């Protein structure tokens, strides 16, 4: 019993068995990670990426799909007749760690699905090896139990198993880290070459872009110069057009002034012709006045002859009616005389205005003198006519007086008509002269 207890308590001299059971969920996880197309980056570059140690710990601690932990076989120390178990178990452990590291690194390798498929197939190898080793150990232990049964310490196996698992996890994590560093060191030159190549390509592209930008800059400068030249040409064309329009306006103004001067000359000639016609009217008026005098003498003779009529009563009634008519005519003549005097006063005012306006023109002074003389003559004639009419009103009502008054009335009417005609022409000529003077003054201002 002492030997049995000592055998149970003392650990074997050979190294403990370093293997672990790979669960079905862990195999599926490794298979998915090896088949997936993700290419993880380096651990140092991406802080969120899982490390090999974390993967190993999750694989070891992950339960089975049904939630029931996998039963562990009782591990007995290997018999001393198996000297190769340590090497074999170390090879098994290396195969398991190589499978895990290959599953992690296979995502970064540039090869295709051949290596991934080989790594996926190699996942089943550790379990088969472990099962075979477990069966061999159980057979050997069973044979020994049949021949020489050895008691098993139940607390020894879990403690050794936990130690083996802990050492296996630490070594697996270290091996995975070392392999990952090795792969990173292998990939760094290639990545540096690729980065150098990409940098050279980027430099070439930048040089090409710089050349194209220089060409674009020169093209833009040429376009800007052309635009400025076009703007200068358009400004010059606008200036030339403005000057041409200004010259055309000046020519039109000169032409208008020429036409105004020509019309003023024509109106001056028309005014001279009007003055000549006024002189002719004056001569004709004088002849008419002389004829009126002769007519008055004839009227006196006629009245003398009519006074000799036999029918005095009828003549008296006719004379009374004629006297009434003469009085009405006299009233009309007086009203006409008043209107003529008003028009004459207006004409005199216009003549005074013309005299003030034509004080600067020496050519118009002679015309104004003639007009003043005509006005005086007309005033004298009007005064004589008024005096004659005043003397004709209180004449005695005799047959001879009636004929004399009738003749004088006819002469006064004709004189008034001639005077009204002369006043109208005088006013028209004065208005025409005033308009000509204003036009001449405006034309002189334009010049």
VENWOWO-V96429 format. One record per backbone hydrogen bond with DSSP energy under -1.0 kcal/mol. CO is the residue of the C=O (numbers start at 1). NH is the residue of the N-H. Records with the same first field share a line. If there is no record, write none. Layout:
CO=NH / NH
This chain:
1=5
2=6
3=7
4=8
5=9
6=10
23=27
24=28
25=29
26=30
27=31
28=32
29=33
30=34
31=35
32=36
42=46
46=49
51=55
52=56
53=57
54=58
55=59
56=60
57=61
58=62
64=67
79=82
84=88
85=89
86=90
87=91
88=92
89=93
90=94
91=95
92=96
93=97
94=98
95=99
96=100
97=101
98=102
99=103
100=104
101=105
102=106
105=108 / 109
113=117
114=118
115=119
116=120
117=121
118=122
124=128
125=129
126=130
127=131
128=132
129=133
130=134
131=135
132=136
133=137
134=138
135=139
136=140
137=141
138=142
139=143
140=144
141=145
142=146
143=147
144=148
153=157
155=159
156=160
157=161
158=162
159=163
160=164
161=165
162=166
163=167
164=168
165=169
166=170
167=171
168=172
169=173
170=174
171=175
172=176
173=177
174=178
175=179
176=180
177=181
178=182
179=183
180=184
181=185
182=186
183=187
184=188
187=191
188=192
189=193
190=194
191=195
192=196
193=197
194=198
195=199
196=200
197=201
198=202
199=203
200=204
201=205
202=206
203=207
204=208
205=209
206=210
207=211
208=212
209=213
210=214
211=215
212=216
213=217
214=218
215=219
216=220
217=221
218=222
219=223
220=224
221=225
222=226
223=227
224=228
225=229
226=230
227=231
228=232
229=233
230=234
231=235
232=236
233=237
234=238
235=239
236=240
237=241
238=242
239=243
240=244
241=245
242=246
243=247
244=248
245=249
246=250
247=251
248=252
249=253
250=254
251=255
252=256
253=257
254=258
255=259
256=260
257=261
258=262
259=263
260=264
261=265
262=266
263=267
264=268
265=269
266=270
267=271
268=272
269=273
270=274
271=275
272=276
273=277
274=278
275=279
276=280
277=281
278=282
279=283
280=284
281=285
282=286
283=287
284=288
285=289
286=290
287=291
288=292
289=293
290=294
291=295
292=296
293=297
294=298
295=299
296=300
297=301
298=302
299=303
300=304
301=305
302=306
303=307
306=309
310=312
311=315
312=316
313=317
314=318
315=319
316=320
317=321
318=322
319=323
320=324
321=325
322=326
323=327
324=328
325=329
326=330
327=331
328=332
329=333
330=334
331=335
332=336
333=337
334=338
335=339
336=340
337=341
338=342
339=343
340=344
341=345
342=346
343=347
344=348
345=349
346=350
347=351
348=352
349=353
350=354
351=355
352=356
353=357
354=358
364=368
365=369
366=370
367=371
368=372
369=373
370=374
371=375
372=376
373=377
374=378
375=379
376=380
377=381
378=382
379=383
380=384
381=385
382=386
383=387
384=388
385=389
386=390
387=391
388=392
389=393
396=398
398=402
399=403
400=404
401=405
402=406
403=407
404=408
405=409
406=410
407=411
408=412
409=413
410=414
411=415
412=416
413=417
414=418
415=419
416=420
417=421
418=422
419=423
420=424
421=425
422=426
423=427
424=428
425=429
426=430
427=431
428=432
429=433
430=434
431=435
432=436
433=437
434=438
435=439
436=440
437=441
438=442
439=443
440=444
441=445
442=446
443=447
